[in-house]
């Protein structure tokens, strides 16, 4: 399961469930969050440096969310 939290509102805004943890799982959770928050502009998506978040597929998913910037600790 991958979950996206809105830290300002302190609630779950996106999630995805899969039999295997991969970039598709995290990208689906991100897209759900983006749609749930009505395609916000100027949003920061922060994650760790795990392979799911550093993959090309996830980077393309972030880029498809116009105005979103990715941050990793």
PQR file of N, CA, C, O and H, with PARSE charges and radii, in Angstrom:
ATOM      1  N   UNK A   1       0.838  -1.170   0.000 -0.4000 1.5000
ATOM      2  CA  UNK A   1       0.000   0.000   0.000 -0.0000 2.0000
ATOM      3  C   UNK A   1       0.887   1.239   0.000  0.5500 1.7000
ATOM      4  O   UNK A   1       1.864   1.315   0.746 -0.5500 1.4000
ATOM      5  N   UNK A   2       0.544   2.197  -0.832 -0.4000 1.5000
ATOM      6  CA  UNK A   2       1.224   3.495  -0.852 -0.0000 2.0000
ATOM      7  C   UNK A   2       0.194   4.556  -0.473  0.5500 1.7000
ATOM      8  O   UNK A   2      -0.937   4.534  -0.961 -0.5500 1.4000
ATOM      9  H   UNK A   2      -0.249   2.135  -1.437  0.4000 1.0000
ATOM     10  N   UNK A   3       0.582   5.468   0.383 -0.4000 1.5000
ATOM     11  CA  UNK A   3      -0.321   6.511   0.878 -0.0000 2.0000
ATOM     12  C   UNK A   3       0.321   7.869   0.679  0.5500 1.7000
ATOM     13  O   UNK A   3       1.519   8.034   0.908 -0.5500 1.4000
ATOM     14  H   UNK A   3       1.500   5.486   0.779  0.4000 1.0000
ATOM     15  N   UNK A   4      -0.481   8.854   0.249 -0.4000 1.5000
ATOM     16  CA  UNK A   4      -0.026  10.238   0.121 -0.0000 2.0000
ATOM     17  C   UNK A   4      -0.798  11.054   1.150  0.5500 1.7000
ATOM     18  O   UNK A   4      -2.029  11.054   1.167 -0.5500 1.4000
ATOM     19  H   UNK A   4      -1.454   8.720   0.063  0.4000 1.0000
ATOM     20  N   UNK A   5      -0.059  11.746   2.005 -0.4000 1.5000
ATOM     21  CA  UNK A   5      -0.669  12.574   3.040 -0.0000 2.0000
ATOM     22  C   UNK A   5      -0.540  14.043   2.684  0.5500 1.7000
ATOM     23  O   UNK A   5       0.499  14.480   2.189 -0.5500 1.4000
ATOM     24  H   UNK A   5       0.941  11.746   1.991  0.4000 1.0000
ATOM     25  N   UNK A   6      -1.591  14.802   2.935 -0.4000 1.5000
ATOM     26  CA  UNK A   6      -1.537  16.256   2.848 -0.0000 2.0000
ATOM     27  C   UNK A   6      -1.127  16.712   4.246  0.5500 1.7000
ATOM     28  O   UNK A   6      -1.924  16.647   5.182 -0.5500 1.4000
ATOM     29  H   UNK A   6      -2.435  14.447   3.337  0.4000 1.0000
ATOM     30  N   UNK A   7       0.099  17.166   4.383 -0.4000 1.5000
ATOM     31  CA  UNK A   7       0.593  17.524   5.714 -0.0000 2.0000
ATOM     32  C   UNK A   7      -0.067  18.769   6.286  0.5500 1.7000
ATOM     33  O   UNK A   7      -0.137  18.922   7.505 -0.5500 1.4000
ATOM     34  H   UNK A   7       0.746  17.219   3.622  0.4000 1.0000
ATOM     35  N   UNK A   8      -0.556  19.667   5.423 -0.4000 1.5000
ATOM     36  CA  UNK A   8      -1.244  20.853   5.913 -0.0000 2.0000
ATOM     37  C   UNK A   8      -2.613  20.476   6.477  0.5500 1.7000
ATOM     38  O   UNK A   8      -2.962  20.872   7.589 -0.5500 1.4000
ATOM     39  H   UNK A   8      -0.500  19.543   4.432  0.4000 1.0000
ATOM     40  N   UNK A   9      -3.390  19.704   5.700 -0.4000 1.5000
ATOM     41  CA  UNK A   9      -4.729  19.303   6.130 -0.0000 2.0000
ATOM     42  C   UNK A   9      -4.701  18.098   7.075  0.5500 1.7000
ATOM     43  O   UNK A   9      -5.695  17.787   7.730 -0.5500 1.4000
ATOM     44  H   UNK A   9      -3.107  19.382   4.797  0.4000 1.0000
ATOM     45  N   UNK A  10      -3.539  17.424   7.134 -0.4000 1.5000
ATOM     46  CA  UNK A  10      -3.377  16.250   7.986 -0.0000 2.0000
ATOM     47  C   UNK A  10      -4.377  15.154   7.662  0.5500 1.7000
ATOM     48  O   UNK A  10      -5.051  14.619   8.542 -0.5500 1.4000
ATOM     49  H   UNK A  10      -2.731  17.677   6.602  0.4000 1.0000
ATOM     50  N   UNK A  11      -4.459  14.826   6.349 -0.4000 1.5000
ATOM     51  CA  UNK A  11      -5.349  13.743   5.954 -0.0000 2.0000
ATOM     52  C   UNK A  11      -4.797  13.016   4.735  0.5500 1.7000
ATOM     53  O   UNK A  11      -3.959  13.540   4.001 -0.5500 1.4000
ATOM     54  H   UNK A  11      -3.911  15.261   5.634  0.4000 1.0000
ATOM     55  N   UNK A  12      -5.282  11.807   4.540 -0.4000 1.5000
ATOM     56  CA  UNK A  12      -4.912  11.013   3.376 -0.0000 2.0000
ATOM     57  C   UNK A  12      -5.628  11.584   2.160  0.5500 1.7000
ATOM     58  O   UNK A  12      -6.847  11.757   2.179 -0.5500 1.4000
ATOM     59  H   UNK A  12      -5.962  11.381   5.136  0.4000 1.0000
ATOM     60  N   UNK A  13      -4.875  11.877   1.104 -0.4000 1.5000
ATOM     61  CA  UNK A  13      -5.481  12.410  -0.122 -0.0000 2.0000
ATOM     62  C   UNK A  13      -5.293  11.465  -1.306  0.5500 1.7000
ATOM     63  O   UNK A  13      -5.887  11.672  -2.364 -0.5500 1.4000
ATOM     64  H   UNK A  13      -3.885  11.737   1.089  0.4000 1.0000
ATOM     65  N   UNK A  14      -4.477  10.436  -1.137 -0.4000 1.5000
ATOM     66  CA  UNK A  14      -4.286   9.459  -2.199 -0.0000 2.0000
ATOM     67  C   UNK A  14      -3.726   8.166  -1.650  0.5500 1.7000
ATOM     68  O   UNK A  14      -2.988   8.157  -0.665 -0.5500 1.4000
ATOM     69  H   UNK A  14      -3.994  10.267  -0.278  0.4000 1.0000
ATOM     70  N   UNK A  15      -4.092   7.065  -2.308 -0.4000 1.5000
ATOM     71  CA  UNK A  15      -3.548   5.770  -1.908 -0.0000 2.0000
ATOM     72  C   UNK A  15      -3.662   4.798  -3.073  0.5500 1.7000
ATOM     73  O   UNK A  15      -4.411   5.025  -4.023 -0.5500 1.4000
ATOM     74  H   UNK A  15      -4.692   7.072  -3.108  0.4000 1.0000
ATOM     75  N   UNK A  16      -2.916   3.729  -2.981 -0.4000 1.5000
ATOM     76  CA  UNK A  16      -2.958   2.672  -3.981 -0.0000 2.0000
ATOM     77  C   UNK A  16      -2.555   1.368  -3.306  0.5500 1.7000
ATOM     78  O   UNK A  16      -1.731   1.358  -2.391 -0.5500 1.4000
ATOM     79  H   UNK A  16      -2.307   3.545  -2.209  0.4000 1.0000
ATOM     80  N   UNK A  17      -3.142   0.277  -3.766 -0.4000 1.5000
ATOM     81  CA  UNK A  17      -2.852  -1.037  -3.208 -0.0000 2.0000
ATOM     82  C   UNK A  17      -2.426  -1.956  -4.346  0.5500 1.7000
ATOM     83  O   UNK A  17      -3.012  -1.928  -5.428 -0.5500 1.4000
ATOM     84  H   UNK A  17      -3.811   0.285  -4.509  0.4000 1.0000
ATOM     85  N   UNK A  18      -1.404  -2.770  -4.096 -0.4000 1.5000
ATOM     86  CA  UNK A  18      -0.897  -3.683  -5.121 -0.0000 2.0000
ATOM     87  C   UNK A  18      -0.265  -4.898  -4.460  0.5500 1.7000
ATOM     88  O   UNK A  18       0.109  -4.856  -3.288 -0.5500 1.4000
ATOM     89  H   UNK A  18      -0.928  -2.792  -3.217  0.4000 1.0000
ATOM     90  N   UNK A  19      -0.149  -5.987  -5.226 -0.4000 1.5000
ATOM     91  CA  UNK A  19       0.526  -7.187  -4.728 -0.0000 2.0000
ATOM     92  C   UNK A  19       2.036  -6.995  -4.669  0.5500 1.7000
ATOM     93  O   UNK A  19       2.726  -7.688  -3.923 -0.5500 1.4000
ATOM     94  H   UNK A  19      -0.453  -6.021  -6.178  0.4000 1.0000
ATOM     95  N   UNK A  20       2.549  -6.050  -5.459 -0.4000 1.5000
ATOM     96  CA  UNK A  20       3.994  -5.827  -5.459 -0.0000 2.0000
ATOM     97  C   UNK A  20       4.301  -4.338  -5.339  0.5500 1.7000
ATOM     98  O   UNK A  20       3.734  -3.523  -6.067 -0.5500 1.4000
ATOM     99  H   UNK A  20       1.988  -5.486  -6.066  0.4000 1.0000
ATOM    100  N   UNK A  21       5.200  -3.985  -4.419 -0.4000 1.5000
ATOM    101  CA  UNK A  21       5.581  -2.578  -4.284 -0.0000 2.0000
ATOM    102  C   UNK A  21       6.501  -2.173  -5.440  0.5500 1.7000
ATOM    103  O   UNK A  21       7.597  -2.713  -5.596 -0.5500 1.4000
ATOM    104  H   UNK A  21       5.660  -4.647  -3.828  0.4000 1.0000
ATOM    105  N   UNK A  22       6.039  -1.221  -6.238 -0.4000 1.5000
ATOM    106  CA  UNK A  22       6.847  -0.755  -7.374 -0.0000 2.0000
ATOM    107  C   UNK A  22       6.477   0.683  -7.704  0.5500 1.7000
ATOM    108  O   UNK A  22       5.668   1.297  -7.008 -0.5500 1.4000
ATOM    109  H   UNK A  22       5.149  -0.783  -6.111  0.4000 1.0000
ATOM    110  N   UNK A  23       7.061   1.214  -8.754 -0.4000 1.5000
ATOM    111  CA  UNK A  23       6.824   2.610  -9.129 -0.0000 2.0000
ATOM    112  C   UNK A  23       5.397   2.850  -9.601  0.5500 1.7000
ATOM    113  O   UNK A  23       4.872   3.952  -9.441 -0.5500 1.4000
ATOM    114  H   UNK A  23       7.717   0.715  -9.320  0.4000 1.0000
ATOM    115  N   UNK A  24       4.769   1.844 -10.173 -0.4000 1.5000
ATOM    116  CA  UNK A  24       3.376   1.979 -10.598 -0.0000 2.0000
ATOM    117  C   UNK A  24       2.487   2.230  -9.391  0.5500 1.7000
ATOM    118  O   UNK A  24       1.581   3.061  -9.445 -0.5500 1.4000
ATOM    119  H   UNK A  24       5.196   0.949 -10.302  0.4000 1.0000
ATOM    120  N   UNK A  25       2.739   1.525  -8.318 -0.4000 1.5000
ATOM    121  CA  UNK A  25       1.978   1.688  -7.079 -0.0000 2.0000
ATOM    122  C   UNK A  25       2.061   3.122  -6.567  0.5500 1.7000
ATOM    123  O   UNK A  25       1.036   3.735  -6.269 -0.5500 1.4000
ATOM    124  H   UNK A  25       3.476   0.850  -8.274  0.4000 1.0000
ATOM    125  N   UNK A  26       3.273   3.657  -6.465 -0.4000 1.5000
ATOM    126  CA  UNK A  26       3.439   5.008  -5.940 -0.0000 2.0000
ATOM    127  C   UNK A  26       2.916   6.060  -6.918  0.5500 1.7000
ATOM    128  O   UNK A  26       2.380   7.082  -6.490 -0.5500 1.4000
ATOM    129  H   UNK A  26       4.105   3.159  -6.708  0.4000 1.0000
ATOM    130  N   UNK A  27       3.060   5.830  -8.204 -0.4000 1.5000
ATOM    131  CA  UNK A  27       2.556   6.780  -9.200 -0.0000 2.0000
ATOM    132  C   UNK A  27       1.030   6.853  -9.152  0.5500 1.7000
ATOM    133  O   UNK A  27       0.460   7.935  -9.292 -0.5500 1.4000
ATOM    134  H   UNK A  27       3.495   5.000  -8.552  0.4000 1.0000
ATOM    135  N   UNK A  28       0.370   5.722  -8.957 -0.4000 1.5000
ATOM    136  CA  UNK A  28      -1.103   5.718  -8.858 -0.0000 2.0000
ATOM    137  C   UNK A  28      -1.569   6.482  -7.619  0.5500 1.7000
ATOM    138  O   UNK A  28      -2.556   7.216  -7.677 -0.5500 1.4000
ATOM    139  H   UNK A  28       0.833   4.843  -8.843  0.4000 1.0000
ATOM    140  N   UNK A  29      -0.867   6.314  -6.507 -0.4000 1.5000
ATOM    141  CA  UNK A  29      -1.219   7.046  -5.289 -0.0000 2.0000
ATOM    142  C   UNK A  29      -1.039   8.546  -5.492  0.5500 1.7000
ATOM    143  O   UNK A  29      -1.863   9.341  -5.042 -0.5500 1.4000
ATOM    144  H   UNK A  29      -0.065   5.718  -6.460  0.4000 1.0000
ATOM    145  N   UNK A  30       0.039   8.930  -6.171 -0.4000 1.5000
ATOM    146  CA  UNK A  30       0.289  10.340  -6.464 -0.0000 2.0000
ATOM    147  C   UNK A  30      -0.810  10.920  -7.357  0.5500 1.7000
ATOM    148  O   UNK A  30      -1.320  12.008  -7.088 -0.5500 1.4000
ATOM    149  H   UNK A  30       0.709   8.283  -6.537  0.4000 1.0000
ATOM    150  N   UNK A  31      -1.170  10.207  -8.401 -0.4000 1.5000
ATOM    151  CA  UNK A  31      -2.205  10.697  -9.322 -0.0000 2.0000
ATOM    152  C   UNK A  31      -3.557  10.837  -8.616  0.5500 1.7000
ATOM    153  O   UNK A  31      -4.298  11.784  -8.878 -0.5500 1.4000
ATOM    154  H   UNK A  31      -0.756   9.324  -8.620  0.4000 1.0000
ATOM    155  N   UNK A  32      -3.878   9.897  -7.724 -0.4000 1.5000
ATOM    156  CA  UNK A  32      -5.122  10.000  -6.959 -0.0000 2.0000
ATOM    157  C   UNK A  32      -5.097  11.249  -6.083  0.5500 1.7000
ATOM    158  O   UNK A  32      -6.089  11.973  -6.001 -0.5500 1.4000
ATOM    159  H   UNK A  32      -3.275   9.127  -7.511  0.4000 1.0000
ATOM    160  N   UNK A  33      -3.965  11.501  -5.429 -0.4000 1.5000
ATOM    161  CA  UNK A  33      -3.842  12.691  -4.581 -0.0000 2.0000
ATOM    162  C   UNK A  33      -3.990  13.964  -5.401  0.5500 1.7000
ATOM    163  O   UNK A  33      -4.656  14.910  -4.977 -0.5500 1.4000
ATOM    164  H   UNK A  33      -3.159  10.913  -5.496  0.4000 1.0000
ATOM    165  N   UNK A  34      -3.371  13.985  -6.571 -0.4000 1.5000
ATOM    166  CA  UNK A  34      -3.434  15.158  -7.452 -0.0000 2.0000
ATOM    167  C   UNK A  34      -4.882  15.433  -7.872  0.5500 1.7000
ATOM    168  O   UNK A  34      -5.313  16.587  -7.882 -0.5500 1.4000
ATOM    169  H   UNK A  34      -2.830  13.218  -6.915  0.4000 1.0000
ATOM    170  N   UNK A  35      -5.622  14.400  -8.211 -0.4000 1.5000
ATOM    171  CA  UNK A  35      -7.024  14.561  -8.602 -0.0000 2.0000
ATOM    172  C   UNK A  35      -7.902  14.940  -7.402  0.5500 1.7000
ATOM    173  O   UNK A  35      -8.787  15.788  -7.515 -0.5500 1.4000
ATOM    174  H   UNK A  35      -5.272  13.463  -8.202  0.4000 1.0000
ATOM    175  N   UNK A  36      -7.646  14.305  -6.255 -0.4000 1.5000
ATOM    176  CA  UNK A  36      -8.427  14.584  -5.046 -0.0000 2.0000
ATOM    177  C   UNK A  36      -8.301  16.042  -4.628  0.5500 1.7000
ATOM    178  O   UNK A  36      -9.278  16.657  -4.202 -0.5500 1.4000
ATOM    179  H   UNK A  36      -6.926  13.616  -6.164  0.4000 1.0000
ATOM    180  N   UNK A  37      -7.094  16.593  -4.749 -0.4000 1.5000
ATOM    181  CA  UNK A  37      -6.867  17.992  -4.365 -0.0000 2.0000
ATOM    182  C   UNK A  37      -7.172  18.955  -5.506  0.5500 1.7000
ATOM    183  O   UNK A  37      -6.782  20.121  -5.457 -0.5500 1.4000
ATOM    184  H   UNK A  37      -6.300  16.093  -5.095  0.4000 1.0000
ATOM    185  N   UNK A  38      -7.873  18.469  -6.538 -0.4000 1.5000
ATOM    186  CA  UNK A  38      -8.337  19.289  -7.666 -0.0000 2.0000
ATOM    187  C   UNK A  38      -7.193  19.953  -8.426  0.5500 1.7000
ATOM    188  O   UNK A  38      -7.248  21.138  -8.755 -0.5500 1.4000
ATOM    189  H   UNK A  38      -8.189  17.521  -6.578  0.4000 1.0000
ATOM    190  N   UNK A  39      -6.155  19.160  -8.699 -0.4000 1.5000
ATOM    191  CA  UNK A  39      -5.015  19.580  -9.510 -0.0000 2.0000
ATOM    192  C   UNK A  39      -4.383  20.885  -9.017  0.5500 1.7000
ATOM    193  O   UNK A  39      -4.353  21.877  -9.746 -0.5500 1.4000
ATOM    194  H   UNK A  39      -6.110  18.197  -8.432  0.4000 1.0000
ATOM    195  N   UNK A  40      -3.882  20.883  -7.790 -0.4000 1.5000
ATOM    196  CA  UNK A  40      -3.296  22.110  -7.228 -0.0000 2.0000
ATOM    197  C   UNK A  40      -2.012  22.513  -7.935  0.5500 1.7000
ATOM    198  O   UNK A  40      -1.326  21.678  -8.525 -0.5500 1.4000
ATOM    199  H   UNK A  40      -3.906  20.077  -7.198  0.4000 1.0000
ATOM    200  N   UNK A  41      -1.703  23.767  -7.871 -0.4000 1.5000
ATOM    201  CA  UNK A  41      -0.488  24.302  -8.468 -0.0000 2.0000
ATOM    202  C   UNK A  41       0.460  24.722  -7.341  0.5500 1.7000
ATOM    203  O   UNK A  41       0.006  25.164  -6.285 -0.5500 1.4000
ATOM    204  H   UNK A  41      -2.260  24.445  -7.392  0.4000 1.0000
ATOM    205  N   UNK A  42       1.758  24.589  -7.557 -0.4000 1.5000
ATOM    206  CA  UNK A  42       2.728  25.012  -6.550 -0.0000 2.0000
ATOM    207  C   UNK A  42       2.821  24.085  -5.359  0.5500 1.7000
ATOM    208  O   UNK A  42       3.044  24.537  -4.236 -0.5500 1.4000
ATOM    209  H   UNK A  42       2.126  24.230  -8.414  0.4000 1.0000
ATOM    210  N   UNK A  43       2.651  22.786  -5.589 -0.4000 1.5000
ATOM    211  CA  UNK A  43       2.669  21.804  -4.506 -0.0000 2.0000
ATOM    212  C   UNK A  43       4.026  21.117  -4.446  0.5500 1.7000
ATOM    213  O   UNK A  43       4.648  20.869  -5.479 -0.5500 1.4000
ATOM    214  H   UNK A  43       2.469  22.419  -6.501  0.4000 1.0000
ATOM    215  N   UNK A  44       4.479  20.814  -3.249 -0.4000 1.5000
ATOM    216  CA  UNK A  44       5.726  20.108  -3.023 -0.0000 2.0000
ATOM    217  C   UNK A  44       5.403  18.679  -2.611  0.5500 1.7000
ATOM    218  O   UNK A  44       4.684  18.461  -1.636 -0.5500 1.4000
ATOM    219  H   UNK A  44       3.974  21.016  -2.410  0.4000 1.0000
ATOM    220  N   UNK A  45       5.929  17.699  -3.351 -0.4000 1.5000
ATOM    221  CA  UNK A  45       5.770  16.287  -2.982 -0.0000 2.0000
ATOM    222  C   UNK A  45       7.082  15.844  -2.358  0.5500 1.7000
ATOM    223  O   UNK A  45       8.112  15.806  -3.031 -0.5500 1.4000
ATOM    224  H   UNK A  45       6.512  17.875  -4.143  0.4000 1.0000
ATOM    225  N   UNK A  46       7.046  15.509  -1.070 -0.4000 1.5000
ATOM    226  CA  UNK A  46       8.261  15.132  -0.353 -0.0000 2.0000
ATOM    227  C   UNK A  46       8.237  13.642  -0.031  0.5500 1.7000
ATOM    228  O   UNK A  46       7.224  13.110   0.423 -0.5500 1.4000
ATOM    229  H   UNK A  46       6.209  15.540  -0.524  0.4000 1.0000
ATOM    230  N   UNK A  47       9.357  12.980  -0.270 -0.4000 1.5000
ATOM    231  CA  UNK A  47       9.478  11.548   0.022 -0.0000 2.0000
ATOM    232  C   UNK A  47      10.911  11.230   0.426  0.5500 1.7000
ATOM    233  O   UNK A  47      11.780  12.102   0.460 -0.5500 1.4000
ATOM    234  H   UNK A  47      10.180  13.411  -0.639  0.4000 1.0000
ATOM    235  N   UNK A  48      11.130   9.954   0.730 -0.4000 1.5000
ATOM    236  CA  UNK A  48      12.500   9.508   0.962 -0.0000 2.0000
ATOM    237  C   UNK A  48      13.145   9.228  -0.396  0.5500 1.7000
ATOM    238  O   UNK A  48      12.552   9.517  -1.435 -0.5500 1.4000
ATOM    239  H   UNK A  48      10.424   9.246   0.702  0.4000 1.0000
ATOM    240  N   UNK A  49      14.346   8.673  -0.393 -0.4000 1.5000
ATOM    241  CA  UNK A  49      15.059   8.425  -1.638 -0.0000 2.0000
ATOM    242  C   UNK A  49      14.941   6.976  -2.094  0.5500 1.7000
ATOM    243  O   UNK A  49      15.841   6.451  -2.749 -0.5500 1.4000
ATOM    244  H   UNK A  49      14.828   8.438   0.452  0.4000 1.0000
ATOM    245  N   UNK A  50      13.840   6.335  -1.750 -0.4000 1.5000
ATOM    246  CA  UNK A  50      13.610   4.954  -2.152 -0.0000 2.0000
ATOM    247  C   UNK A  50      13.514   4.814  -3.663  0.5500 1.7000
ATOM    248  O   UNK A  50      13.240   5.783  -4.371 -0.5500 1.4000
ATOM    249  H   UNK A  50      13.108   6.761  -1.217  0.4000 1.0000
ATOM    250  N   UNK A  51      13.741   3.608  -4.146 -0.4000 1.5000
ATOM    251  CA  UNK A  51      13.759   3.367  -5.595 -0.0000 2.0000
ATOM    252  C   UNK A  51      12.430   3.693  -6.261  0.5500 1.7000
ATOM    253  O   UNK A  51      12.403   4.048  -7.439 -0.5500 1.4000
ATOM    254  H   UNK A  51      13.964   2.821  -3.571  0.4000 1.0000
ATOM    255  N   UNK A  52      11.332   3.580  -5.530 -0.4000 1.5000
ATOM    256  CA  UNK A  52      10.017   3.894  -6.111 -0.0000 2.0000
ATOM    257  C   UNK A  52       9.910   5.371  -6.455  0.5500 1.7000
ATOM    258  O   UNK A  52       9.257   5.741  -7.431 -0.5500 1.4000
ATOM    259  H   UNK A  52      11.354   3.292  -4.572  0.4000 1.0000
ATOM    260  N   UNK A  53      10.544   6.205  -5.662 -0.4000 1.5000
ATOM    261  CA  UNK A  53      10.447   7.656  -5.846 -0.0000 2.0000
ATOM    262  C   UNK A  53      11.552   8.236  -6.726  0.5500 1.7000
ATOM    263  O   UNK A  53      11.447   9.371  -7.191 -0.5500 1.4000
ATOM    264  H   UNK A  53      11.074   5.905  -4.869  0.4000 1.0000
ATOM    265  N   UNK A  54      12.599   7.468  -6.951 -0.4000 1.5000
ATOM    266  CA  UNK A  54      13.691   7.947  -7.806 -0.0000 2.0000
ATOM    267  C   UNK A  54      13.613   7.369  -9.216  0.5500 1.7000
ATOM    268  O   UNK A  54      14.481   7.639 -10.046 -0.5500 1.4000
ATOM    269  H   UNK A  54      12.684   6.546  -6.574  0.4000 1.0000
ATOM    270  N   UNK A  55      12.583   6.579  -9.489 -0.4000 1.5000
ATOM    271  CA  UNK A  55      12.451   5.948 -10.802 -0.0000 2.0000
ATOM    272  C   UNK A  55      12.012   6.959 -11.867  0.5500 1.7000
ATOM    273  O   UNK A  55      11.434   8.004 -11.568 -0.5500 1.4000
ATOM    274  H   UNK A  55      11.877   6.359  -8.815  0.4000 1.0000
ATOM    275  N   UNK A  56      12.304   6.610 -13.097 -0.4000 1.5000
ATOM    276  CA  UNK A  56      11.894   7.448 -14.231 -0.0000 2.0000
ATOM    277  C   UNK A  56      10.371   7.535 -14.296  0.5500 1.7000
ATOM    278  O   UNK A  56       9.822   8.604 -14.562 -0.5500 1.4000
ATOM    279  H   UNK A  56      12.774   5.762 -13.340  0.4000 1.0000
ATOM    280  N   UNK A  57       9.683   6.412 -14.053 -0.4000 1.5000
ATOM    281  CA  UNK A  57       8.225   6.384 -14.118 -0.0000 2.0000
ATOM    282  C   UNK A  57       7.606   7.353 -13.106  0.5500 1.7000
ATOM    283  O   UNK A  57       6.658   8.068 -13.430 -0.5500 1.4000
ATOM    284  H   UNK A  57      10.129   5.544 -13.837  0.4000 1.0000
ATOM    285  N   UNK A  58       8.140   7.374 -11.886 -0.4000 1.5000
ATOM    286  CA  UNK A  58       7.589   8.273 -10.878 -0.0000 2.0000
ATOM    287  C   UNK A  58       7.904   9.728 -11.219  0.5500 1.7000
ATOM    288  O   UNK A  58       7.061  10.604 -11.029 -0.5500 1.4000
ATOM    289  H   UNK A  58       8.910   6.793 -11.623  0.4000 1.0000
ATOM    290  N   UNK A  59       9.106   9.990 -11.720 -0.4000 1.5000
ATOM    291  CA  UNK A  59       9.474  11.354 -12.130 -0.0000 2.0000
ATOM    292  C   UNK A  59       8.537  11.860 -13.225  0.5500 1.7000
ATOM    293  O   UNK A  59       8.148  13.028 -13.219 -0.5500 1.4000
ATOM    294  H   UNK A  59       9.791   9.278 -11.875  0.4000 1.0000
ATOM    295  N   UNK A  60       8.176  10.992 -14.156 -0.4000 1.5000
ATOM    296  CA  UNK A  60       7.231  11.374 -15.212 -0.0000 2.0000
ATOM    297  C   UNK A  60       5.846  11.631 -14.639  0.5500 1.7000
ATOM    298  O   UNK A  60       5.131  12.511 -15.117 -0.5500 1.4000
ATOM    299  H   UNK A  60       8.492  10.043 -14.160  0.4000 1.0000
ATOM    300  N   UNK A  61       5.463  10.869 -13.621 -0.4000 1.5000
ATOM    301  CA  UNK A  61       4.166  11.077 -12.974 -0.0000 2.0000
ATOM    302  C   UNK A  61       4.129  12.427 -12.262  0.5500 1.7000
ATOM    303  O   UNK A  61       3.121  13.131 -12.325 -0.5500 1.4000
ATOM    304  H   UNK A  61       6.044  10.154 -13.233  0.4000 1.0000
ATOM    305  N   UNK A  62       5.212  12.790 -11.589 -0.4000 1.5000
ATOM    306  CA  UNK A  62       5.297  14.105 -10.932 -0.0000 2.0000
ATOM    307  C   UNK A  62       5.239  15.211 -11.987  0.5500 1.7000
ATOM    308  O   UNK A  62       4.555  16.218 -11.803 -0.5500 1.4000
ATOM    309  H   UNK A  62       6.030  12.217 -11.538  0.4000 1.0000
ATOM    310  N   UNK A  63       5.954  15.020 -13.083 -0.4000 1.5000
ATOM    311  CA  UNK A  63       5.984  16.031 -14.163 -0.0000 2.0000
ATOM    312  C   UNK A  63       4.611  16.219 -14.785  0.5500 1.7000
ATOM    313  O   UNK A  63       4.295  17.309 -15.261 -0.5500 1.4000
ATOM    314  H   UNK A  63       6.510  14.202 -13.233  0.4000 1.0000
ATOM    315  N   UNK A  64       3.787  15.176 -14.790 -0.4000 1.5000
ATOM    316  CA  UNK A  64       2.438  15.290 -15.360 -0.0000 2.0000
ATOM    317  C   UNK A  64       1.496  16.084 -14.437  0.5500 1.7000
ATOM    318  O   UNK A  64       0.425  16.517 -14.862 -0.5500 1.4000
ATOM    319  H   UNK A  64       4.043  14.290 -14.404  0.4000 1.0000
ATOM    320  N   UNK A  65       1.897  16.265 -13.200 -0.4000 1.5000
ATOM    321  CA  UNK A  65       1.122  17.080 -12.238 -0.0000 2.0000
ATOM    322  C   UNK A  65       1.665  18.501 -12.328  0.5500 1.7000
ATOM    323  O   UNK A  65       2.593  18.860 -11.605 -0.5500 1.4000
ATOM    324  H   UNK A  65       2.767  15.914 -12.855  0.4000 1.0000
ATOM    325  N   UNK A  66       1.104  19.286 -13.189 -0.4000 1.5000
ATOM    326  CA  UNK A  66       1.601  20.628 -13.496 -0.0000 2.0000
ATOM    327  C   UNK A  66       1.755  21.476 -12.250  0.5500 1.7000
ATOM    328  O   UNK A  66       0.820  21.625 -11.463 -0.5500 1.4000
ATOM    329  H   UNK A  66       0.350  18.994 -13.777  0.4000 1.0000
ATOM    330  N   UNK A  67       2.945  22.029 -12.079 -0.4000 1.5000
ATOM    331  CA  UNK A  67       3.218  22.897 -10.946 -0.0000 2.0000
ATOM    332  C   UNK A  67       3.716  22.167  -9.706  0.5500 1.7000
ATOM    333  O   UNK A  67       3.990  22.799  -8.686 -0.5500 1.4000
ATOM    334  H   UNK A  67       3.705  21.907 -12.717  0.4000 1.0000
ATOM    335  N   UNK A  68       3.836  20.831  -9.783 -0.4000 1.5000
ATOM    336  CA  UNK A  68       4.304  20.065  -8.625 -0.0000 2.0000
ATOM    337  C   UNK A  68       5.822  19.918  -8.702  0.5500 1.7000
ATOM    338  O   UNK A  68       6.389  19.729  -9.779 -0.5500 1.4000
ATOM    339  H   UNK A  68       3.613  20.318 -10.612  0.4000 1.0000
ATOM    340  N   UNK A  69       6.463  20.009  -7.546 -0.4000 1.5000
ATOM    341  CA  UNK A  69       7.902  19.857  -7.442 -0.0000 2.0000
ATOM    342  C   UNK A  69       8.183  18.695  -6.497  0.5500 1.7000
ATOM    343  O   UNK A  69       7.536  18.564  -5.458 -0.5500 1.4000
ATOM    344  H   UNK A  69       6.002  20.162  -6.672  0.4000 1.0000
ATOM    345  N   UNK A  70       9.145  17.858  -6.858 -0.4000 1.5000
ATOM    346  CA  UNK A  70       9.514  16.727  -6.007 -0.0000 2.0000
ATOM    347  C   UNK A  70      10.682  17.090  -5.110  0.5500 1.7000
ATOM    348  O   UNK A  70      11.630  17.744  -5.545 -0.5500 1.4000
ATOM    349  H   UNK A  70       9.670  17.965  -7.701  0.4000 1.0000
ATOM    350  N   UNK A  71      10.612  16.664  -3.860 -0.4000 1.5000
ATOM    351  CA  UNK A  71      11.665  16.867  -2.875 -0.0000 2.0000
ATOM    352  C   UNK A  71      11.947  15.533  -2.215  0.5500 1.7000
ATOM    353  O   UNK A  71      11.026  14.771  -1.921 -0.5500 1.4000
ATOM    354  H   UNK A  71       9.843  16.133  -3.506  0.4000 1.0000
ATOM    355  N   UNK A  72      13.228  15.248  -1.980 -0.4000 1.5000
ATOM    356  CA  UNK A  72      13.592  13.996  -1.295 -0.0000 2.0000
ATOM    357  C   UNK A  72      14.586  14.296  -0.179  0.5500 1.7000
ATOM    358  O   UNK A  72      15.480  15.128  -0.332 -0.5500 1.4000
ATOM    359  H   UNK A  72      13.976  15.867  -2.219  0.4000 1.0000
ATOM    360  N   UNK A  73      14.414  13.602   0.951 -0.4000 1.5000
ATOM    361  CA  UNK A  73      15.341  13.785   2.069 -0.0000 2.0000
ATOM    362  C   UNK A  73      16.508  12.840   1.940  0.5500 1.7000
ATOM    363  O   UNK A  73      17.400  12.841   2.788 -0.5500 1.4000
ATOM    364  H   UNK A  73      13.687  12.927   1.075  0.4000 1.0000
TER
END
